[in-house]
Amino acid sequence: MELQEKKRLNDAEEIRRALTRISHEIVEKNKGLDDVVVIGIRTRGVPLGNRIADNLREIEDEEVDNGALDITLYRDDLTQIAPQPIVHKTEIPFNINDKKIILVDDVIYTGRTVRAALDALMDLGRPQNVQLAVLVDRGHRELPIKPDFVGENIPTSRKEVVDVMVEEVDGEDSIILKKYDQEVEI
């Protein structure tokens, strides 16, 4: 089963604009930034979350706590990923109780990553609410999870993959649509 690039969908400037729009929507929905914190899901949700937190600070001229959440041990497909999965550090140096958490990820597909992230967050405290921000929503949900803030909806088939690349991890910002030569099991 081979994966091939099909089409480049977005570049760095389009990603920047999408994150700026999401940041403004967060401020509007929350009527400011009281009790708002930003938590990115490892790996690519973290740099996207950092950028959103920076945007929020700039928009409202107010400090915003932000952190990184590792969900490896909360995944329902842990044994399928690798015999010895790598667990990264969760870095949330603030109390999440009674906070409005903006949970950030690069792509939402089935909803299973977000479900794992919600479980991980609940082990850390009891937030006032959790709002989901994603750069790309590609559909195909298996769980009743819907993002509050979306950079772009990209309808895909199950043969396709949306790769979000971020400068901090991949050396460039882009969104690429790739295609398998056959349908993949999720």
C-alpha positions in Angstrom: 0.0 0.0 0.0 1.7 3.1 -1.2 1.0 6.8 -0.4 1.5 9.4 -3.1 1.2 13.2 -3.0 -2.0 14.1 -4.9 -2.2 17.9 -4.3 -0.8 20.7 -2.2 -3.8 22.5 -0.7 -2.5 25.3 1.5 0.7 27.2 2.0 2.2 29.0 5.0 0.2 32.3 4.3 -3.1 30.5 4.0 -2.4 28.6 7.3 -1.4 31.8 9.0 -4.7 33.4 7.9 -6.8 30.4 9.0 -5.1 30.5 12.5 -5.7 34.2 12.8 -9.4 33.8 11.9 -9.7 30.9 14.4 -8.1 33.1 17.1 -10.6 36.0 16.5 -13.4 33.5 16.6 -12.2 32.2 20.0 -12.1 35.8 21.4 -15.6 36.4 20.1 -17.1 33.2 21.3 -15.6 33.6 24.8 -16.3 37.3 25.0 -12.6 37.9 25.7 -10.1 35.7 27.3 -11.2 35.3 30.9 -10.2 31.8 32.1 -9.2 30.8 28.5 -6.2 28.5 28.2 -4.8 26.8 25.1 -3.7 23.2 25.0 -2.2 21.5 21.9 -2.3 17.8 21.3 1.1 16.4 20.5 2.6 16.5 17.9 1.4 19.1 15.4 -1.4 20.5 17.7 1.3 21.9 20.0 2.9 24.4 17.6 -0.6 25.3 16.2 -1.7 25.9 19.8 1.3 28.0 20.5 0.5 30.1 17.4 -3.1 30.5 18.5 -2.0 31.5 22.0 0.4 34.1 20.5 -2.4 35.4 18.3 -4.8 35.7 21.3 -2.1 37.6 23.3 -1.7 40.0 20.4 -5.4 40.5 19.8 -6.4 41.1 23.4 -3.1 42.3 24.8 -3.5 39.7 27.6 -1.5 36.7 28.8 -2.9 33.3 27.9 -1.6 30.1 29.4 -0.8 27.3 27.0 0.5 23.8 27.2 1.1 20.4 25.5 -0.9 17.2 25.9 0.4 13.8 25.2 -2.4 11.2 24.6 -0.4 8.2 23.7 -1.5 6.1 26.7 -5.2 7.1 26.2 -5.4 5.9 22.6 -7.7 3.0 21.8 -5.3 1.8 19.0 -2.2 1.8 21.2 -1.3 -1.8 20.4 -1.7 -1.2 16.6 0.6 1.8 16.6 3.8 0.1 17.7 4.9 -2.7 20.1 6.6 0.0 22.2 4.9 3.3 21.6 6.9 6.4 22.5 5.3 8.4 25.3 6.0 12.1 25.3 5.6 14.6 28.1 2.4 16.4 28.9 3.4 20.0 29.8 0.5 21.8 31.4 2.1 24.1 34.0 -1.2 25.5 35.2 -4.4 24.3 36.9 -7.2 23.5 34.3 -10.0 23.4 36.9 -12.8 25.9 35.9 -10.8 26.9 32.8 -12.2 27.3 29.2 -9.8 25.0 27.4 -9.1 25.5 23.7 -7.9 22.1 22.6 -5.9 22.3 19.4 -5.1 19.6 16.8 -4.0 19.7 13.2 -6.6 17.4 11.7 -9.9 15.8 12.9 -10.9 12.6 11.1 -12.6 9.9 13.1 -12.7 11.8 16.4 -10.7 9.1 18.3 -7.7 11.4 19.0 -10.0 14.0 20.5 -11.8 11.4 22.6 -8.4 10.3 24.0 -7.4 13.9 24.6 -10.7 14.5 26.6 -9.9 11.5 28.7 -6.4 12.8 29.4 -7.7 16.2 30.3 -10.3 14.8 32.7 -7.5 13.0 34.6 -5.9 16.4 35.1 -8.9 18.3 36.4 -12.4 19.6 35.7 -12.5 22.4 33.2 -15.4 24.7 32.8 -15.6 23.6 29.2 -13.5 22.3 26.3 -13.6 23.9 22.9 -12.0 22.2 19.9 -10.0 24.0 17.3 -8.6 22.2 14.3 -6.8 23.4 11.2 -8.5 20.8 9.0 -11.8 18.9 9.3 -11.8 16.0 6.8 -15.1 14.3 7.9 -15.6 10.6 8.4 -16.4 10.9 12.1 -16.9 7.7 14.1 -17.7 9.5 17.3 -20.1 12.4 18.1 -17.3 15.0 18.2 -17.6 18.3 16.3 -15.0 21.1 16.3 -15.9 24.5 17.5 -13.3 26.2 15.3 -12.2 25.0 11.9 -9.5 26.4 9.6 -10.8 24.5 6.6 -13.1 21.6 5.7 -11.5 19.2 3.3 -13.8 16.4 2.3 -11.8 13.3 1.6 -12.3 9.6 0.7 -10.9 6.9 2.9 -8.1 6.4 0.4 -6.9 9.9 1.0 -4.7 11.4 3.8 -4.4 15.0 4.8 -0.9 15.8 5.9 -0.4 19.0 7.8 3.2 20.1 8.0 4.3 22.8 10.4 7.6 24.7 10.4 8.4 23.8 14.0 8.2 20.0 13.3 8.6 19.6 9.5 10.6 22.6 8.4 7.7 24.1 6.4 4.0 25.0 6.7 1.7 23.3 4.2 -1.3 21.1 3.8 -0.9 18.2 1.4 -3.5 15.8 0.2 -2.1 12.3 -0.4 -3.7 9.2 -1.7 -3.3 5.5 -1.0 -3.5 3.1 -4.0 -6.2 1.2 -2.0 -8.7 2.0 0.7 -7.2 1.9 4.2 -8.7 0.5 7.4 -9.1 3.0 10.2 
